[in-house]
């Protein structure tokens, strides 16, 4: 934000002797992601991610391979978007039980909770259940601890993600970050994913599936659905890990920032709880919401949109020029001329900075104000709100992520009457922990009652 305020909406920087263009201009971002889509790709980034994601996942390929990969995944997300939300409720009940295990505060019904860590466990279990058909037990009170210093799947996944985040700014020198713990974590994750893939292929073969046959009466499992269209174990493993990388921590981050904002803004909390009470009830009158009911709670939608604006889970992203090309804006004395881009140069776009531009969102762009989404000006935001990216590579799981986040928020609001920060000073002094996904640097320490 500071550099953009000093240097402008589009400027150049040099790292390790390599130039990069950094932009928060929605017109340039639209060019990269849509109108000049063929000019830009993942290029070097896909090599940096191969240790965890392999060579065939949707985040590791460009061109025709990417198009095939997206076509392979799209039907699975179409079905997931209309899947039964009852699977989520089981994890929500375990989540509530974890909170109920905590002691009450003296002279109060409130419990002190660190929600960010719990949300990461919740989304790890719900993600692995959705992808593999079995949760890994991240929410369990007594977690499985492997012998001989081995890593659990969730521990390995976190370490591997951290490694990918460390590789990102190194660009073509990504291979410099390749320590033993990182390699071990990637191996643990891929080995476990390979086991799930092998089990799934054996199961489908025994059931006579895998050639387009469906069994609509059974629980939806992403990996089984994907195996109906390809039986290549490497493709299945790479794709399922790519989907997990995209969905697990991002949803946890949205939930964490949402409840940090609700704790800091009690009037917003009360207004949202009143709307939820009117639609699906709260406390003793609460009933499980349907997808249609979740969509009908307008204020909930505004709150999530505002959280995604201020705290986009992926605050910075990038592409690399596949050949010599241009960007439409940022050059010339007034910044309205094109920029020449060399083959291989990186374009970094800051969603975080874009979402806080005062010329787009007004003088209160840094403030949390969900009501702005009911104003006429917000209907014309377009390429200035991009938490899910845009263009051909727009997030396939967008609707599923919004539905799951809405469900978890609604169930929390049905159960708890009040949420307050444990330390108001820390709550108002926001810190950022930015790796692949942007989390709160101080967690989400609140009192729930």
C-alpha positions in Angstrom: 0.0 0.0 0.0 2.8 2.4 1.0 4.8 1.7 -2.2 1.7 2.2 -4.4 0.8 5.4 -2.7 4.3 6.7 -3.3 5.0 5.2 -6.8 1.5 5.1 -8.3 -0.9 2.5 -9.4 1.6 0.8 -11.6 5.4 0.8 -11.1 8.5 -1.3 -11.8 10.8 -2.9 -9.2 13.9 -5.1 -9.5 14.7 -8.2 -7.5 17.8 -10.3 -8.1 18.4 -8.3 -11.2 15.0 -9.2 -12.7 12.4 -6.5 -13.4 8.8 -6.9 -12.2 5.8 -4.7 -12.9 3.6 -4.2 -9.9 0.1 -2.9 -10.4 -3.2 -2.2 -8.6 -4.8 -0.8 -11.8 -8.0 -2.8 -12.5 -7.5 -2.1 -16.2 -4.1 -3.8 -16.2 -5.4 -6.7 -14.1 -8.3 -7.2 -16.5 -5.7 -7.4 -19.4 -3.6 -10.0 -17.6 -6.5 -12.2 -16.6 -8.9 -11.7 -19.5 -8.4 -9.6 -22.5 -4.7 -10.5 -23.0 -5.1 -13.9 -21.3 -3.0 -15.7 -23.9 0.0 -13.4 -23.3 0.4 -14.3 -19.6 0.8 -17.6 -17.8 2.1 -19.1 -14.5 5.5 -20.0 -16.1 8.1 -20.0 -13.3 5.6 -20.2 -10.5 4.4 -23.7 -11.6 8.0 -25.0 -11.3 8.3 -23.6 -7.7 5.1 -25.5 -6.8 5.9 -28.9 -8.3 7.4 -30.3 -5.1 3.9 -30.3 -3.6 1.4 -30.1 -6.5 3.2 -32.1 -9.1 3.1 -31.4 -12.9 -0.5 -32.0 -13.9 -2.6 -30.0 -11.5 -4.6 -27.0 -12.6 -2.0 -24.7 -10.9 0.9 -26.3 -12.6 -0.1 -26.0 -16.3 -0.8 -23.4 -19.0 -2.3 -23.4 -22.4 -4.1 -26.5 -23.7 -3.1 -28.6 -20.6 -4.7 -26.0 -18.4 -7.9 -25.9 -20.5 -8.1 -29.7 -20.3 -7.5 -29.6 -16.5 -10.2 -27.0 -16.0 -12.7 -29.0 -18.1 -11.9 -32.1 -16.0 -12.6 -30.3 -12.7 -15.6 -28.1 -13.6 -18.3 -30.9 -13.4 -17.2 -31.8 -9.9 -17.7 -28.3 -8.6 -21.0 -28.1 -10.4 -22.2 -31.0 -8.4 -20.6 -29.9 -5.2 -22.5 -26.6 -5.4 -25.8 -28.4 -4.9 -24.5 -31.0 -2.5 -26.1 -31.7 0.9 -25.0 -29.3 3.6 -25.6 -31.9 6.3 -22.1 -33.2 5.9 -20.9 -29.8 7.2 -23.0 -30.0 10.3 -21.2 -33.0 11.7 -18.0 -31.0 11.7 -19.8 -28.0 13.2 -20.9 -30.1 16.1 -17.3 -31.2 16.8 -16.3 -27.5 16.5 -18.8 -26.5 19.1 -17.7 -29.4 21.4 -14.1 -28.1 21.2 -15.3 -24.7 22.4 -17.5 -26.2 25.1 -14.4 -28.0 26.5 -12.9 -24.6 27.4 -13.5 -23.2 30.9 -15.9 -20.4 31.6 -14.4 -17.0 32.5 -14.8 -16.0 36.2 -18.3 -14.6 37.0 -19.3 -15.0 33.3 -20.7 -17.5 30.8 -18.1 -16.5 28.3 -15.3 -18.7 27.1 -11.9 -17.5 25.8 -11.3 -18.9 22.4 -8.7 -18.6 19.7 -10.9 -19.1 16.6 -8.3 -18.9 13.9 -6.6 -22.2 14.8 -10.0 -23.9 15.3 -11.2 -22.6 11.9 -8.1 -24.1 10.3 -8.9 -27.5 11.9 -12.5 -27.2 10.8 -11.7 -26.5 7.2 -9.0 -29.1 7.1 -11.5 -31.8 8.2 -14.3 -30.5 6.0 -11.9 -30.3 3.0 -10.4 -33.8 3.4 -13.9 -35.2 3.9 -15.1 -33.4 0.7 -12.0 -34.4 -1.3 -11.2 -37.9 0.0 -14.4 -39.0 1.7 -12.7 -39.1 5.2 -11.7 -36.3 7.5 -8.2 -36.5 9.0 -9.3 -35.7 12.5 -7.8 -32.2 12.8 -10.7 -31.1 15.1 -10.3 -34.1 17.4 -9.4 -33.2 21.0 -6.9 -36.0 21.2 -5.0 -35.8 18.0 -3.0 -38.7 16.5 0.7 -38.3 17.0 2.9 -40.4 14.7 5.9 -42.2 16.1 9.5 -41.6 15.3 9.0 -37.9 14.7 6.9 -38.4 11.6 4.5 -35.7 10.5 0.7 -35.8 10.4 -1.0 -34.9 7.1 -2.1 -31.5 8.4 1.3 -30.7 9.9 3.0 -31.7 6.6 0.5 -29.7 4.5 1.1 -26.5 6.6 4.9 -26.9 6.3 4.7 -27.5 2.6 2.5 -24.4 2.1 5.0 -22.3 4.0 7.7 -23.6 1.8 5.8 -22.6 -1.3 5.3 -19.1 0.1 9.0 -18.8 0.8 9.8 -19.8 -2.8 7.4 -17.3 -4.4 9.5 -14.1 -4.1 12.7 -15.9 -5.2 11.3 -16.2 -8.7 13.6 -18.3 -10.9 15.8 -18.9 -7.9 13.0 -20.8 -6.1 15.2 -23.9 -5.8 17.3 -22.1 -3.2 14.5 -22.9 -0.7 14.6 -26.7 -0.6 15.4 -27.7 3.0 15.0 -31.2 4.4 11.8 -30.4 6.4 10.2 -28.9 3.3 11.1 -31.9 1.1 9.8 -34.3 3.9 6.6 -32.4 4.2 5.9 -32.5 0.5 6.7 -36.2 0.4 4.3 -36.9 3.3 1.4 -35.1 1.7 1.9 -36.7 -1.7 2.3 -40.1 -0.2 -0.9 -39.8 1.7 -2.8 -38.4 -1.3 -1.5 -41.3 -3.4 -2.9 -43.8 -0.9 -6.4 -42.2 -1.2 -6.1 -42.2 -5.0 -5.2 -45.9 -5.0 -8.1 -46.8 -2.6 -10.5 -44.8 -4.8 -9.5 -46.5 -8.0 -9.7 -50.0 -6.4 -13.1 -49.1 -5.0 -14.5 -47.9 -8.3 -13.1 -51.0 -10.1 -14.8 -53.3 -7.7 -18.1 -51.4 -8.1 -17.8 -51.5 -11.9 -17.5 -47.7 -12.0 -14.9 -45.4 -13.6 -16.4 -45.5 -17.1 -19.0 -42.9 -16.7 -21.4 -44.8 -14.4 -22.9 -42.9 -11.5 -24.3 -43.9 -8.1 -26.4 -40.9 -7.1 -27.5 -42.6 -3.8 -24.0 -42.4 -2.2 -22.2 -39.7 -0.4 -20.6 -37.2 -2.7 -16.7 -37.6 -2.8 -14.7 -35.3 -5.0 -12.0 -37.8 -5.8 -14.5 -40.5 -6.8 -16.4 -38.0 -9.0 -13.1 -37.0 -10.7 -12.1 -40.7 -11.1 -15.3 -41.1 -13.2 -13.5 -39.0 -15.9 -9.9 -40.1 -15.6 -8.2 -43.1 -14.0 -4.6 -41.6 -14.3 -3.3 -41.8 -10.7 -0.9 -38.9 -11.2 -3.5 -36.6 -12.6 -5.9 -37.5 -9.8 -3.2 -36.9 -7.1 -2.1 -33.6 -8.6 -5.6 -32.2 -9.1 -6.9 -33.1 -5.7 -3.9 -31.4 -4.0 -4.3 -28.3 -6.1 -8.0 -28.1 -5.0 -7.0 -28.6 -1.4 -4.4 -25.8 -1.6 -6.9 -23.5 -3.1 -9.8 -24.1 -0.7 -8.7 -25.1 2.8 -6.7 -22.1 4.2 -8.6 -19.6 2.1 -12.0 -20.5 3.7 -10.4 -20.6 7.2 -9.0 -17.1 6.6 -12.4 -15.7 5.5 -14.0 -17.1 8.7 -11.2 -15.8 10.9 -11.3 -12.3 9.5 -15.1 -12.3 9.6 -15.2 -13.0 13.3 -12.4 -10.6 14.1 -14.5 -7.9 12.4 -17.7 -9.0 14.1 -15.9 -8.8 17.5 -14.7 -5.3 16.8 -18.1 -4.1 15.5 -20.8 -5.2 17.9 -23.5 -3.3 16.0 -22.8 -5.3 12.9 -22.9 -8.5 15.0 -26.3 -7.6 16.4 -27.8 -6.7 13.1 -26.6 -9.9 11.4 -27.9 -12.0 14.3 -31.3 -10.3 14.0 -31.5 -11.1 10.3 -30.4 -14.7 10.9 -33.0 -15.0 13.6 -35.7 -13.9 11.2 -34.7 -16.4 8.6 -33.6 -19.6 10.4 -33.9 -18.8 14.1 -31.3 -18.6 16.9 -30.8 -20.3 20.2 -33.6 -22.7 21.0 -35.5 -21.8 17.8 -32.6 -22.4 15.5 -32.9 -24.8 12.6 -30.3 -25.8 10.1 -30.2 -23.4 7.1 -30.7 -24.5 3.5 -28.6 -23.1 0.6 -31.6 -21.0 -0.5 -32.0 -19.5 3.0 -28.3 -18.7 3.2 -28.6 -16.8 -0.1 -31.6 -14.9 1.2 -29.7 -13.3 4.2 -28.5 -10.2 2.4 -26.6 -8.7 5.3 -24.6 -11.9 5.6 -23.6 -11.6 1.9 -22.6 -8.0 2.4 -20.4 -8.8 5.4 -18.6 -11.6 3.6 -18.1 -9.4 0.5 -16.7 -6.6 2.8 -14.3 -9.1 4.6 -13.1 -10.4 1.2 -12.5 -6.7 0.1 -10.5 -5.7 3.2 -8.8 -9.1 3.8 -8.6 -11.0 0.5 -7.2 -14.5 1.3 -4.7 -14.2 -1.5 -3.6 -10.5 -1.2 -1.0 -10.6 -4.0 -0.9 -12.7 -7.2 1.1 -12.7 -10.3 1.6 -13.9 -13.9 4.6 -14.0 -16.2 4.7 -12.9 -19.9 4.9 -15.9 -22.2 6.2 -13.7 -25.0 7.0 -10.0 -25.6 3.8 -8.1 -25.0 2.3 -5.0 -23.4 0.2 -3.8 -20.5 -2.4 -1.1 -21.5 -1.7 1.4 -18.8 1.1 2.8 -16.6 3.5 4.3 -19.2 4.0 7.8 -20.3 4.0 11.1 -18.4 0.4 10.6 -17.3 0.4 6.8 -16.8 -2.2 6.3 -19.5 0.1 4.8 -22.2 1.0 1.2 -22.7 4.0 -0.5 -21.1 6.4 -2.8 -23.1 6.8 -6.1 -21.4 9.6 -8.5 -22.1 9.2 -12.2 -22.4 9.6 -13.8 -18.9 8.9 -10.6 -17.0 6.7 -10.9 -14.0 3.5 -8.9 -13.4 2.5 -8.7 -9.7 -1.0 -7.5 -8.9 -2.0 -6.5 -5.4 -5.6 -7.4 -4.7 -5.2 -6.0 -1.2 -4.1 -2.6 -2.5 -6.7 -2.6 -5.3 -9.5 -3.2 -2.7 -8.5 -0.2 -0.6 -8.3 2.4 -3.4 -10.1 5.5 -2.1 -10.9 6.6 -5.7 -12.9 3.4 -6.1 -14.3 2.7 -2.6 -14.5 6.2 -1.2 -12.6 8.0 1.6 -13.5 5.2 4.1 -12.0 2.5 1.9 -9.9 1.2 4.9 -13.0 0.9 7.1 -15.2 -2.2 7.7 -18.6 -1.1 6.5 -20.8 -3.9 5.0 -23.6 -1.4 4.2 -21.5 -0.1 1.3 -22.5 -3.1 -0.7 -26.1 -1.9 -0.8 -25.1 1.4 -2.5 -25.5 2.0 -6.2 -21.8 2.7 -6.7 -20.9 -0.8 -5.6 -22.9 -2.3 -8.5 -20.3 -0.9 -10.9 -17.2 -2.2 -9.1 -16.5 -4.9 -11.7 -12.7 -5.6 -11.9 -12.0 -3.7 -8.8 -13.2 -6.5 -6.5 -11.3 -9.7 -7.3 -11.0 -12.1 -4.3 -11.6 -15.0 -6.6 -9.6 -13.6 -9.5 -11.3 -13.1 -12.9 -11.3 -14.1 -16.5 -10.9 -17.8 -17.7 -9.0 -18.7 -14.6 -11.6 -17.4 -12.2 -11.9 -19.7 -9.1 -13.9 -22.8 -9.9 -14.8 -23.3 -6.2 -16.1 -19.7 -5.6 -19.8 -20.6 -5.0 -18.8 -23.6 -2.8 -16.5 -21.5 -0.7 -19.1 -18.8 -0.2 -21.7 -21.4 0.7 -19.5 -23.1 3.2 -18.4 -19.8 4.8 -22.0 -18.6 5.0 -23.1 -21.9 6.6 -20.3 -21.8 9.2 -20.9 -18.1 10.1 -24.7 -18.7 10.3 -24.3 -21.7 12.7 -22.0 -19.7 14.9 -24.4 -16.8 15.0 -27.3 -19.1 15.9 -25.4 -20.5 18.9 -23.5 -17.5 20.4 -25.2 -14.3 21.6 -22.1 -12.1 22.0 -18.5 -12.0 20.8 -15.9 -9.6 22.1 -12.1 -9.3 21.7 -10.0 -10.6 24.5 -7.8 -7.5 24.1 -9.3 -4.4 22.4 -5.9 -2.8 21.9 -4.6 -5.8 20.0 -7.9 -6.3 18.1 -7.7 -2.7 16.8 -4.0 -3.1 15.8 -4.4 -5.6 13.0 -1.3 -7.7 12.1 -0.9 -9.7 8.9 0.6 -13.1 8.5 1.0 -13.4 4.8 2.2 -16.6 3.2 0.2 -18.2 0.4 -2.9 -17.0 2.3 -3.2 -13.9 4.4 -4.2 -14.7 8.0 -4.3 -12.6 11.2 -0.8 -12.2 12.6 -2.3 -12.3 16.1 -4.9 -14.9 15.7 -8.5 -14.3 16.6 -8.7 -14.2 20.4 -12.3 -13.6 21.5 -14.8 -14.2 24.3 -17.8 -16.2 23.2 -21.0 -16.3 25.2 
